[in-house]
Amino acid sequence: MAAPKPTILIVPGAWHPSALYKPLEDHLHNSEFPTSIVDLPSVNPKDPSTATCRADTDLVRKHLAALIEKDGKDVILLPHSYGGIPAGAAARGFAKGAEGNARGIVALVYMTGFLVPECQSTLVFLGGKHAPFVMENSPVPNLLTAKDPKSVFYGDLDASVAAELERALLPHASLAFESPVPPPAWTETELQGRLAFLRCTQDQAIPVAMQDTLVERSGVKWIMMDLGASHSPFASQPEVVAGKVSELWDRWA
């Protein structure tokens, strides 16, 4: 009997509630991967003054602890976009085999995700300015919204589907980008060789040149897999993303 596959923990990007990732979860289930997903505290926060990168990290870390220590699961982290920052930090110390961990994180697979080292803030790391599509203090102070998300996030989706996704987006706390970033797990010895990056070649939010720069600046080796997708392959190509995860797991198992 084949060993059970690891649980895929999806960490959404900025502005995106977890419900938008259901098509990807469905395709992962078809490939016999259990899934779990979080809603980040910085998405539509009750109190933007507490919605730091650390708060997001702590939430993901709590979820990981439940999966690994309580439920005895191995986990592949699958973060998208901004989600790569708290996911990477939350994973630190949870790698399978590290510190005697019998269960733990067995791989990190980033979907056009931010690779940000320990630093003063993501905003400082990226040069001190938000991307042109980010509207600051919108709809109220200390929150961010995205301008023209249909073009920036969903350029490879039918207009009606893109419009439905756009209606589901929520404000994001600016403090998540402007607060300190904890150290990431992708520098840890136990995860080397088990790091993958899904490079989206039509991405307008994190252009491919920027994705390449993030990977290069990380200082570690990533398995690179190209998707002819915009910023949201979880919506436009969920079956392809699930197939890439399956391909990677076949390599690592």
Steps between C-alpha positions, in 0.01 A plus 500: 500500500637839401587744775252784544587819318590812696238761578521809282470818707399789275586850617310765299642822365408856592134599458394140432267308734552126523176415317655611169744209514231230500555403132864428582401301809259293288773410250746417778236270649465334159874429524442349848660782697320607817483878529469772758489876461522810718347846493768755583425755775626780273218437251201715598640546852281595794781723625755605235735624773568140609505333157877461471705253302575333833127461570458324165804286573368401842166396353664279237736358763208410726335321209822312420539394862148354499561304179845372596503463877134426569392315186837340414502622140781571259440830320583669171460876531346657190495878543386750240645849450519691832414175678854386432631741764306382808505141373878497467546649845239276663671188363825566683591210727219277369696316228470124523818362652601829658551484875372143497166584335336168403240692301528842348534709190634296211508772232425862415332571165455869426235620251654820363574573864701765678836378629595756762784447752496622857487877468350827620194455277388365166446856379859596581630179339311587180644851482268702724202534265190295440430369150314747275177301525489523882270774630607620845259605776217338309216471580611647835835587660745212559336277242597420142290407199603398149428710192376312191539149645344347190808600303759468775387171659269327254616588148470142375144443623168561329369847580197367687713272721751778561219735603367242747844461656545877516175537695630256760823690573539665839712790632848411624684652796786725394685407820550147367738649243646765731592290807805277564530171311612201710773267365377246242528122502625475142855560622490192726718202411221241530294662223775538241408305187133524596435857395298569186378820333209511254603786270203667335614640167197729442492643853424874510511533880844343548649516149717209398819707524413581860426134575845414366658771715327373813622148432855619433509720810381214720848349473372141489418265214140460386349252257347732242180407317342734247126553467360704212273673748422839645527570873226259608565149366292362788199638310605489134700174498420309821541165329848601378607614846376174651686310229822684579463421869443132414804499274714652771378257763577205271855634485532547875304204642 
